[in-house]
Amino acid sequence: MILGRVVGTVVSTRKDEKLSGAKLLVVRATDPRGKDEAGYVIAVDTVHAGVGDRVLVVSGSSARMASGLKDTPVDAAICGVVDAVDLVD
């Protein structure tokens, strides 16, 4: 899983028909403390996340197991909105 923050949206008028109606979001990876890390991923939103939300992203075959994405050509899916991260040092 990837911990990240939604930083934008992607609009695609032409795409695979199985992605019709899917919301695509740009997610920037973060460390557990919220500091930005290198890299962005485009993920299908399955939990009604929005810009600024901290989210959990699954990738690869796990993404295709997210709610409503069976047999859909996706490599990353947002599967949770993070309320809090507690670290024990």
C-alpha positions as semicolon CSV with decimal commas, in nm:
position;residue;x (nm);y (nm);z (nm)
1;M;0,000;0,000;0,000
2;I;0,097;0,358;-0,060
3;L;0,019;0,640;0,181
4;G;-0,040;0,962;-0,006
5;R;-0,225;1,288;-0,051
6;V;-0,464;1,370;-0,335
7;V;-0,318;1,668;-0,521
8;G;-0,528;1,685;-0,836
9;T;-0,768;1,529;-1,083
10;V;-0,740;1,383;-1,431
11;V;-1,007;1,429;-1,697
12;S;-1,010;1,178;-1,981
13;T;-1,288;1,194;-2,238
14;R;-1,166;0,885;-2,425
15;K;-1,087;0,574;-2,223
16;D;-1,166;0,207;-2,191
17;E;-1,541;0,164;-2,155
18;K;-1,492;-0,017;-1,823
19;L;-1,351;0,310;-1,684
20;S;-1,656;0,510;-1,788
21;G;-1,776;0,713;-1,490
22;A;-1,460;0,644;-1,287
23;K;-1,302;0,939;-1,104
24;L;-0,926;0,959;-1,162
25;L;-0,714;1,137;-0,902
26;V;-0,348;1,237;-0,885
27;V;-0,189;1,112;-0,562
28;R;0,150;1,218;-0,429
29;A;0,324;0,966;-0,205
30;T;0,395;1,081;0,153
31;D;0,575;0,937;0,451
32;P;0,373;0,856;0,766
33;R;0,441;1,205;0,904
34;G;0,289;1,364;0,592
35;K;0,614;1,477;0,427
36;D;0,598;1,455;0,047
37;E;0,805;1,186;-0,119
38;A;0,909;1,155;-0,480
39;G;0,654;1,030;-0,723
40;Y;0,295;1,062;-0,827
41;V;0,038;0,802;-0,924
42;I;-0,294;0,827;-1,105
43;A;-0,549;0,621;-0,913
44;V;-0,915;0,530;-0,958
45;D;-1,118;0,659;-0,663
46;T;-1,341;0,397;-0,498
47;V;-1,413;0,582;-0,172
48;H;-1,516;0,937;-0,276
49;A;-1,185;1,099;-0,184
50;G;-1,110;1,458;-0,276
51;V;-0,820;1,695;-0,327
52;G;-0,628;1,737;-0,001
53;D;-0,737;1,403;0,149
54;R;-0,475;1,160;0,285
55;V;-0,544;0,825;0,126
56;L;-0,437;0,463;0,101
57;V;-0,360;0,344;-0,249
58;V;-0,324;-0,016;-0,362
59;S;-0,150;-0,107;-0,685
60;G;-0,109;-0,396;-0,924
61;S;-0,344;-0,693;-0,893
62;S;-0,469;-0,561;-0,557
63;A;-0,610;-0,254;-0,736
64;R;-0,827;-0,474;-0,956
65;M;-0,974;-0,632;-0,642
66;A;-1,101;-0,297;-0,506
67;S;-1,474;-0,240;-0,497
68;G;-1,627;-0,219;-0,844
69;L;-1,302;-0,267;-1,036
70;K;-1,310;-0,640;-1,116
71;D;-1,183;-0,697;-1,470
72;T;-1,107;-0,325;-1,511
73;P;-0,773;-0,210;-1,656
74;V;-0,634;-0,026;-1,352
75;D;-0,294;-0,026;-1,187
76;A;-0,378;0,188;-0,882
77;A;-0,693;0,239;-0,675
78;I;-0,772;0,453;-0,372
79;C;-0,918;0,215;-0,116
80;G;-0,930;0,432;0,196
81;V;-0,931;0,786;0,333
82;V;-0,691;0,819;0,627
83;D;-0,823;0,987;0,942
84;A;-0,503;0,965;1,147
85;V;-0,159;0,806;1,157
86;D;-0,012;0,727;1,499
87;L;0,361;0,658;1,520
88;V;0,547;0,515;1,817
89;D;0,912;0,622;1,818
